[in-house]
Amino acid sequence: MVLNGEMSMPDTGVRDDRANPTAVLPIVSPGGRPSARQRSWSACFGFWPRIAALVGLFLFAYFFVFAQVVADAVAGSRTAFLVVAPLLVALIAFGYRTAPRGVGDNESDWIFAALAGAAGFTAIALLTHRFPTLAALWRLELVGAVMWVACSAVIMFGVRHVVRMWQLWAFAFFCSTPLPFLMMIAVIGGSDAAAAALGATLGAVAAYLAGRATRSRWRLAAALGCLAVGVGLAVLLIRHTTLLVTLVVVAAILPVLVTAGLHYLTRATGNQQWAAITVRFPGRSPRSFVALALAAVVLLVLHPPVPRPQVPPLVRGDWANRGALAHVAEFPFITRFIGPGATLTRFDVPSSAAFPAAAVDVMTTANLAALRDYADAVWYPTPMPVHYRPADSGDGARTVHSNADAATDSAARDWYAVTWVWRVPGAYQQVTVIVSQVLTSDDPPPAPQPLSVSETIAGPAAWVVRQQPEYVSPVDPLVTERATEVVRLLLSAGKPTDV
C-alpha cells in the first residue's frame, strides 16, 4: 500500500503518526509482543524525553565550564553568544523528530560512540597538551562538550539518526568555540551592534534548520523574516541594554517563536515536506542511561571549576609620563576585537647601549571581560605556535617569546614579551613589555598585528600536519634582563602614592 509516495509498513512495525509525529512505538519483546514493563518504558521515553536527557547530561558533565561561560557573559564578554548556542542546537533538533527507517543495533551504537568519543577526546587532550595557549584561545573544552553530546545522542537515538543530523552537528561545532564568532565580529566592524546582528543571523539559520519538515519556500521565508526582525531588534536593543540581554532576545527568544509559528502553520495547512510516517526510535534499557550518567560524573570531575581571576591592582593613571615613556603609535585595529573605545598604544622605552631595543604596548578598555576574551591571543608575528608561561615574579604576569631557532625568514625579528593586566582610574589595561631578541640591531621589536585566519588556524594546522618537533630555543640573558629592567620601571611608575 502506498501513502503519499511512501510505502506503508505492516501494523506491527510502522504506523501513521500524522496526529502525533513524535510518537514512538513500543519495544517488541522476543516473544513478539511487548511486555508491560517494555510498553511503560517506551511510552514515557520518546523523542522529547530523550532530548531532555541529553540536555541534562550536557549541563551536568560540563556544569562548571558552562557556568564560567555564563559568568563571563554577565560580566560583559563578547562571547555571550555561547550562552544561547545550546538552545539553538536543541531548536534545530526539532526538525529531526521522526526516526529513520532501518534496524538499529544497540551494540553497534555503543561501539561507534566509544570509538568516536575516544578518538575525539584523545585528539583534544593531545592538542591541549602541545598547544596550551592556542587551545585556551579556541576553548577546546567546549568542543569536547559537543563531542560528549554527539556520543550520548548515538546511544539515545542510534547511529543512523545522529548521522543524518549532520547539519545540526556542523552548526554545533561552529558555535562551540568563541574564536570564529569573535573574528567574524571583527570583520563586520567590531561594535556591539555587529555582535548582536551576527547572533541574530545565527538564530535565523537555526530557525531555518529547525523547519526541516516544512516546505523549503516556507521555511526560507520564515528564516529571512527572523533575520530581518532580529537584526532590527539588535540595533535598537543594544542601545538600551547589554549584549547578553540583546542576544537572548534576538538569538534565542525570536528564533523559538518563529519556529513555533512555522510549525503551527505547517500542521494547520498540511504542507509537510513529506508524510509524517515514522518508525520507533531504538529501544534502550535503563542500564544504558545509568552508564551515560556515570560517564557524565567522570567528565564533571575532569572539568573542575576554574578559579576566577583576581581583580587587577589599581595603579596611577599617569604611569607612562612618570616612566618617561615616549608615545610612538596607535593601532586602531584593536577596536574591531576588544570593542568600541578600546585603544592599543605603543610607547618607546629609553634606549640603553648595553641592552637590545624594547617597547611597551598598552591595550586600554573599560570592559575587563572583553579584554580577557583575548587573554591567550598572541598579537605578534611568530613562525610557530607559542605558549604563555607564568613569570618568575608570580604576580600574575606571563612571558611568551618567538622561537628564534624555528625562524624561516632571515628578515624576521624575534621577540620576548612580559605581559600583565592592571587597573587605572576608569579603565583596565593589558601592558606588554616586548624586547627584541636581535642583539646586533637597534631596530624596535615588531609591532602588534590583528589576529588572522593564517595565524590562528592555517599555521597551527600546518604545523600539526607536518609533525614538527616541539623545541623552544633559549632566550639570551641580556633580553630577559632588559625586560626585567623595564618591568621594574613601570611598576615603580605605576605605584600609587598611598601604598
PEDAMO-V920080 format. One record per backbone hydrogen bond with DSSP energy under -0.5 kcal/mol. NH is the residue of the N-H (numbers start at 1). CO is the residue of the C=O. If there is no record, write none. Layout:
# PEDAMO-V920080
nh=(NH	NH)
co=(CO	CO)
This chain:
# PEDAMO-V920080
nh=(3	6	8	13	14	15	17	17	23	32	39	40	41	42	43	44	45	45	47	50	51	52	53	54	55	56	57	58	59	60	61	62	63	66	67	68	69	70	71	72	73	74	75	76	76	77	80	82	83	84	84	85	86	88	89	90	91	92	93	94	94	95	96	97	99	104	109	110	111	112	113	114	115	116	117	118	119	120	121	122	123	124	125	126	127	128	129	130	131	135	136	137	138	139	140	142	143	144	145	146	147	148	149	150	151	152	153	154	155	156	157	158	158	162	163	164	165	165	166	168	169	170	171	172	173	174	175	176	177	181	182	183	184	185	186	187	188	189	190	195	196	197	198	199	200	201	202	203	204	205	206	207	208	209	210	211	211	212	214	215	218	219	220	221	222	223	224	225	226	227	228	229	230	231	232	233	234	235	236	237	238	239	240	241	246	247	248	249	250	251	252	253	254	256	257	258	259	260	261	262	263	264	265	266	267	268	269	270	271	273	277	278	279	288	289	290	291	292	293	294	295	296	297	298	299	300	301	302	303	315	316	319	322	323	324	325	326	328	329	331	332	334	335	336	337	338	339	339	342	343	345	346	347	348	349	355	357	359	360	361	362	363	364	365	368	371	372	373	374	374	375	377	379	389	391	394	398	399	400	402	404	406	407	412	414	416	417	418	419	420	422	423	424	427	428	429	430	431	431	432	433	434	434	435	436	437	439	441	449	456	457	458	459	461	462	463	464	465	466	467	468	471	473	479	480	481	482	483	484	485	486	487	488	489	490	491	492	493	494	495	499)
co=(6	3	1	10	10	278	15	276	20	29	35	36	37	38	39	40	41	42	22	46	47	48	49	50	51	52	53	54	55	56	57	58	60	62	63	64	65	66	67	68	69	70	71	72	73	72	77	79	80	80	81	81	82	84	85	86	87	88	89	90	91	92	93	94	279	102	105	106	107	108	109	110	111	112	113	114	115	116	117	118	119	120	121	122	123	124	125	126	127	131	132	133	134	135	135	139	139	140	141	142	143	144	145	146	147	148	149	150	151	152	153	153	154	158	159	160	161	162	163	165	165	166	167	168	169	170	171	172	173	177	178	179	180	181	182	183	184	186	185	191	192	193	194	195	196	197	198	199	200	201	202	203	204	205	206	207	208	209	211	271	215	215	216	217	218	219	220	221	222	223	224	225	226	227	228	229	230	231	232	233	234	236	237	237	242	243	244	245	246	247	248	248	249	252	253	254	255	256	257	258	259	260	261	262	263	264	265	266	266	213	275	15	99	285	285	286	287	288	289	290	291	292	293	294	295	296	297	298	299	423	494	316	318	319	321	320	348	346	346	344	330	331	332	333	334	334	334	335	339	364	362	329	360	326	358	352	441	434	347	432	345	430	343	428	366	367	368	369	370	371	372	374	377	399	397	391	419	389	417	415	402	403	404	409	412	435	400	433	398	431	429	313	427	424	365	422	363	420	429	361	418	359	432	416	357	414	437	438	379	452	453	453	454	457	458	459	460	461	462	464	463	469	471	476	476	477	478	479	480	481	482	483	484	485	486	487	488	489	490	491	496)
